[in-house]
Amino acid sequence: MRDRSENFVSFLDRTATVLFPGGMGTELQRRGYRSVLPLWSAAANLDAPELVEQIHADYFAAGADVAITNTFRTTPRSFRKAGRESEAEAALKKSADIALSAKSVRAARSSLAGRLHRLRIATGPTWCQALTNCARSTGS
């Protein structure tokens, strides 16, 4: 089995600037998906996987270098509170499968990361595209 963390470190080492995508939950809501507590966006991995993958694809198309898995609230505790405890592990696995699928369509210069909860660099594909254009025009 490959050491995926080593691959991500190598990706970071060879990349001068890394553009992360914006929030998945915000985009799900903007596109009409009803995210409700306690699962928030985690339920979309099972209930609307095509939409989650499309959002990843749109972030890549806008210039993101990394897909961040949709793992916010994919905990047994959250799924237990929602009465869907038996689905927690499947939602976690599906979040990685969806991100990997979106990445596989992307050019070689991309990577996959687990969810970084407190990191917010962009708020949507439009802003992500604007940051990419800015970085390209400044040579960053």
C-alpha positions in Angstrom: 0.0 0.0 0.0 1.3 3.5 -0.9 2.1 6.0 1.8 -0.3 8.7 0.8 1.0 11.2 3.4 4.4 10.9 1.8 2.9 11.6 -1.6 1.2 14.7 -0.2 4.5 16.0 1.3 6.2 15.4 -2.0 3.4 17.3 -3.7 3.9 20.2 -1.3 7.7 20.1 -1.8 7.4 20.4 -5.6 4.7 23.1 -5.6 5.5 26.7 -5.0 1.9 27.8 -4.3 -0.9 25.5 -3.3 -4.5 26.7 -3.7 -7.0 25.0 -1.4 -10.7 24.8 -2.2 -13.4 26.7 -0.4 -16.1 25.3 1.9 -18.1 22.2 0.9 -21.0 22.9 3.2 -21.5 26.4 1.9 -21.4 25.3 -1.7 -23.9 22.4 -1.0 -26.3 24.9 0.5 -25.8 27.4 -2.3 -26.6 24.7 -4.8 -29.8 23.8 -3.0 -28.8 20.9 -0.8 -30.5 21.1 2.6 -27.8 20.6 5.2 -29.2 20.1 8.7 -27.7 19.4 12.1 -26.4 17.2 13.5 -24.9 15.9 10.2 -24.5 19.2 8.3 -22.7 18.3 5.0 -21.7 14.8 6.0 -25.1 13.3 4.9 -24.4 14.6 1.3 -21.7 11.9 0.9 -24.5 9.3 1.0 -27.5 11.3 -0.1 -26.0 13.4 -2.9 -22.6 12.1 -3.8 -22.8 13.4 -7.4 -23.3 16.9 -6.1 -20.3 16.6 -3.7 -18.2 15.3 -6.6 -19.3 18.1 -8.9 -18.3 20.7 -6.3 -14.9 19.1 -6.0 -14.7 19.2 -9.8 -15.7 22.8 -9.9 -13.1 23.8 -7.4 -10.4 22.0 -9.5 -11.7 23.7 -12.6 -11.4 27.1 -10.8 -7.8 26.3 -10.0 -7.7 24.5 -6.7 -4.7 22.2 -6.4 -6.1 20.0 -3.6 -9.5 18.3 -2.8 -10.3 18.3 0.9 -12.5 15.4 1.8 -16.1 16.2 2.9 -15.5 14.7 6.4 -16.9 17.5 8.6 -19.4 15.8 10.9 -18.7 12.2 9.6 -18.3 11.0 13.1 -20.2 8.1 14.8 -21.4 10.6 17.4 -23.0 12.9 14.8 -24.6 10.0 12.9 -25.8 8.5 16.2 -27.5 11.8 17.0 -29.2 11.7 13.6 -30.4 8.2 14.1 -28.1 7.0 11.3 -25.2 5.5 13.3 -24.8 2.5 11.1 -24.0 4.8 8.1 -21.1 6.7 9.7 -18.2 4.6 8.4 -19.8 4.5 5.0 -20.1 8.3 4.9 -16.4 8.7 5.9 -15.2 6.2 3.2 -17.5 7.7 0.6 -16.1 11.2 1.2 -12.6 9.9 0.3 -13.9 7.9 -2.7 -15.7 11.0 -4.0 -12.7 13.2 -3.6 -10.4 10.6 -5.2 -12.8 10.3 -8.1 -12.8 14.0 -8.7 -9.0 14.1 -8.5 -8.7 11.3 -11.0 -10.3 13.5 -13.6 -8.0 16.4 -12.7 -4.6 17.0 -14.3 -1.5 15.5 -12.6 -0.9 18.6 -10.5 -3.4 17.9 -7.8 -3.6 16.1 -4.5 -6.0 15.0 -1.8 -6.1 16.1 1.9 -8.3 15.3 4.8 -10.6 18.0 6.0 -8.8 20.9 7.6 -11.7 22.3 9.7 -10.3 25.7 10.7 -8.6 26.5 7.3 -10.7 28.7 5.0 -8.8 30.2 2.1 -11.6 30.6 -0.4 -15.4 30.8 -0.1 -16.4 29.3 -3.4 -15.3 28.4 -6.9 -15.7 31.9 -8.1 -13.3 33.3 -5.5 -11.0 30.4 -6.0 -10.8 31.3 -9.7 -10.0 34.9 -8.8 -7.2 33.8 -6.5 -5.8 31.6 -9.2 -5.8 34.4 -11.7 -4.2 36.7 -9.2 -1.4 34.2 -8.4 -0.8 33.7 -12.1 -0.7 37.4 -12.9 1.8 38.1 -10.1 3.9 35.1 -10.8 3.3 33.7 -7.3 
